């Protein structure tokens, strides 16, 4: 799989925002994109990110 971003800042800003909420996450790389799923330590917030 090869990923290309027109502007890498988009990826950097998204990951920076998610990292303020959760400590650990799992990535799934597929042909249609990247999915990240994580839950915060207090188990209140679920992050489901797809790009």
N, C-alpha and C positions, 0 to 999 in steps of 0.2 A: 504494500500500500504506500502511496506517495501522497503527501499532503502539501498543499500550496495555499498560502494566504496572501492576498493582495497587500495586506497590512498586518504585520505580526503583532502590532499593538492590540488588536482585537482579542487575540488569544491571550496575551499577557494580562490585559485588564480583566477578562472573564475569570481566569484562574486566580488572580489576586483577590477578586471579590469573593469567590467561593472559598478561598483559603481563610478568609476572615470569619467564616461561619463554621466550617468543619475542619477537623484535624486530619482525618484519613478519608480516602475515596478510592473507588475502583473504576478504572477506565475499561471500556470495551471498544475495541477498534474493529470496525466492519467496513464493508465496501460502500455503504451509504453514509458513513460518517463516524463520529466519535461520540460515545455516550459516557457520561460520568454520573454515578449515583453515590450519594453519601448522606449520612444522617449526623446531626451534631451530637456532641457528647451527652447533652441532657435529653436527647431523643424527642425534641420538639420540632425541629426543622428537618425536612427531607429535601435535598437538592437533587433534581433530575435535570441534567444539562445535556443538550444534544446540539452538536454543530457539524 
